[in-house]
Amino acid sequence: MLHILIADDHAIVSQGLKQLLQTQYPAAKIEEVRDTAALIEKAMNEPWDIVITDINMPGTNGLEALQQIREVHPGLPFLVMSMYPEEQYALRALKAGASGYLAKDKVHEEIGQAVKTVLQGKKFITISVAEQLTDSLIGYNQIEPHKQLSNREFDVFKMLAEGKSISDIAIQLKLSPTTVSTYRSRIMEKMKLKSNAELARYALEKNLI
């Protein structure tokens, strides 16, 4: 029996995905969790054939959760989903150990082939992601400042660029305001920016928000 774990804090998305998978794998055991803490606990302590997870959920960043789980279960296939376009998170997901990346606006079209591919031990990579990988390998994207940010720093960067306050970001990411402020300082230093306005301008120019 195939065991599938779905992690998404939006019940409608998760349940829709579950129904879709059950039509293709009617005998599968499919369970859902709503945050990264539950994802880590379930994935660490129960046997799964594949995990399908959103990046942005309450608690730890989904990519950080993936890395923690992979330390214990290095062979467990992960499909990562996000509302953000491939150019923003696909390479980060693959570098974190994901088996594939799905943009949520295409997930219902691609999930069947994606699951089939990663269960065969292969990577599910779209043409546009393959182009990003090629560019990255030959160095085209190395000079872009936002690519130097860690996954957590990139999360904070996007929220700051969207105009969210330090306190709002702290609540959403379940961090202290002091920690978020530290992340902001690191971001500004790495990207050589001086203000949130400059940060927002950069994000708009790069189509990151």
C-alpha positions in Angstrom: 0.0 0.0 0.0 1.3 3.4 -0.9 1.6 5.9 2.0 1.4 9.6 1.1 1.7 12.5 3.5 0.3 15.9 2.4 1.3 19.1 4.4 -0.6 22.3 3.6 -2.2 24.8 6.0 -5.1 25.4 3.5 -7.6 22.6 4.0 -9.3 23.1 0.6 -6.0 22.7 -1.2 -5.0 19.7 0.8 -8.3 17.9 0.5 -8.6 18.6 -3.2 -5.1 17.2 -3.7 -6.0 14.1 -1.6 -9.1 13.5 -3.7 -7.1 13.8 -6.9 -4.5 11.3 -5.7 -7.1 8.9 -4.5 -8.6 8.7 -8.0 -5.1 7.6 -9.2 -4.1 5.5 -6.2 -7.4 4.3 -4.7 -5.7 1.9 -2.3 -3.3 4.5 -1.0 -3.2 5.7 2.7 -3.2 9.5 2.5 -2.9 11.7 5.6 -2.9 15.5 6.0 -1.1 17.9 8.3 -1.5 21.6 8.7 1.9 22.9 9.9 5.6 22.1 9.8 5.7 20.9 13.4 3.1 18.2 12.5 4.9 17.5 9.2 8.3 16.9 11.0 6.7 14.7 13.7 4.7 12.6 11.2 7.5 12.2 8.6 10.1 11.4 11.3 8.1 8.8 13.1 5.9 7.0 10.5 6.7 5.2 7.3 5.9 7.2 4.1 6.5 6.5 0.4 6.3 10.2 -0.5 5.7 13.6 1.1 4.0 16.5 -0.6 4.5 19.8 1.2 3.8 23.5 0.8 6.7 25.8 1.5 4.9 28.4 3.5 3.0 27.1 6.5 2.8 28.1 10.2 6.1 27.4 12.0 9.4 26.5 10.4 10.0 27.1 6.7 9.0 24.1 4.7 12.4 23.8 3.2 14.0 23.8 6.6 11.6 21.1 7.7 12.6 19.1 4.6 16.3 19.3 5.5 15.6 18.2 9.0 13.6 15.2 7.9 16.2 14.2 5.2 18.8 13.9 7.9 16.9 11.0 9.3 15.2 9.7 6.1 17.6 10.7 3.3 15.8 8.6 0.7 12.3 9.8 1.3 10.9 11.5 -1.8 9.6 15.1 -1.4 7.5 17.1 -3.7 7.4 20.8 -2.8 4.5 23.1 -3.7 4.2 26.8 -3.5 2.0 29.7 -4.6 5.2 31.4 -5.8 6.5 30.9 -9.4 9.2 28.4 -10.2 11.9 31.1 -10.6 11.6 32.1 -6.9 11.8 28.8 -5.1 12.4 25.8 -7.4 16.2 25.9 -7.2 16.1 26.5 -3.5 13.8 23.5 -3.1 16.0 21.2 -5.2 19.1 22.3 -3.3 17.3 21.6 0.0 16.8 18.0 -1.2 13.3 18.1 -2.8 12.6 15.6 -5.6 10.5 18.1 -7.5 8.8 21.5 -7.4 5.2 22.3 -8.3 3.7 25.8 -8.7 0.2 25.6 -7.1 -1.5 27.0 -10.2 -0.3 23.9 -12.1 -0.4 21.3 -9.3 -3.6 19.6 -10.4 -2.2 19.3 -14.0 1.2 18.0 -12.9 0.7 16.1 -9.7 0.0 12.7 -11.3 3.2 12.7 -13.4 5.2 14.3 -10.6 4.3 11.5 -8.1 4.9 8.8 -10.6 8.3 10.3 -11.5 9.7 10.7 -8.0 8.4 7.2 -6.9 10.7 5.9 -9.6 13.6 7.6 -7.9 13.8 10.4 -10.4 13.6 14.2 -10.2 10.5 15.9 -11.4 11.8 19.0 -13.2 10.0 21.2 -15.7 11.7 22.7 -18.7 11.9 26.2 -17.1 13.5 24.7 -13.9 16.0 22.8 -16.1 17.0 26.1 -17.7 17.5 27.6 -14.3 19.7 24.7 -13.3 21.8 25.1 -16.4 22.2 28.9 -15.9 23.1 28.3 -12.3 25.8 25.7 -13.2 27.5 28.0 -15.7 27.3 30.9 -13.4 24.7 33.2 -15.0 22.8 33.8 -11.7 25.6 33.9 -9.2 25.8 37.7 -9.0 22.1 38.3 -8.2 22.1 39.5 -4.5 18.8 37.8 -3.5 20.2 34.4 -4.4 22.8 34.8 -1.6 20.1 34.7 1.0 19.3 31.7 3.1 15.8 30.2 2.8 14.6 31.9 6.0 16.2 35.2 5.0 14.5 35.0 1.6 11.1 34.5 3.4 11.7 37.6 5.5 13.0 39.5 2.5 9.8 38.8 0.5 7.6 39.8 3.5 9.5 43.1 4.0 9.2 43.8 0.3 5.4 43.3 0.5 5.3 46.0 3.2 4.8 43.7 6.3 6.1 45.0 9.6 8.6 43.3 11.8 5.9 42.4 14.3 3.6 40.9 11.5 6.5 38.9 10.2 7.4 37.6 13.6 3.8 36.4 14.2 3.5 34.7 10.8 6.9 32.9 11.1 6.5 32.3 14.9 9.8 34.1 15.6 10.6 36.9 18.0 10.7 40.5 16.7 14.4 40.6 17.7 15.1 37.6 15.5 13.3 39.1 12.6 15.2 42.3 13.0 18.4 40.4 12.9 17.4 38.7 9.7 16.6 42.1 8.2 20.0 43.4 9.1 21.7 40.4 7.5 19.5 40.8 4.4 20.4 44.5 4.1 24.1 43.7 4.5 24.2 40.8 2.0 22.2 42.8 -0.6 23.9 46.1 0.1 20.6 47.9 0.6 19.8 50.7 3.1 16.0 50.8 3.5 12.8 48.8 3.1 12.0 51.1 0.1 15.1 50.0 -1.7 14.4 46.4 -0.8 10.8 46.7 -2.2 12.1 48.4 -5.4 14.6 45.6 -5.9 11.9 42.9 -5.4 9.6 44.6 -8.0 12.4 44.9 -10.5 13.2 41.2 -10.2 9.5 40.2 -10.2 9.8 38.6 -6.8 6.6 40.1 -5.5 
